[in-house]
């Protein structure tokens, strides 16, 4: 039993992918939060630019 526990603790193959997944999820949360807060301002900028081009 102790050999199994030592082997599981020493095994690090799947940890890299899990860490990349957590980093990707964190980046996605930050991007979504940023777009939620800045979305209306960005929309207003593009709307005013479009209106200027149409005039």
Buried (B, 14 or more C-beta within 10 A) or exposed (E): EEEEEEEEEEEEEEEEEEEEEEEEEEEEEEEEEEEEEEEEEEEEEEEEEEEEEEE
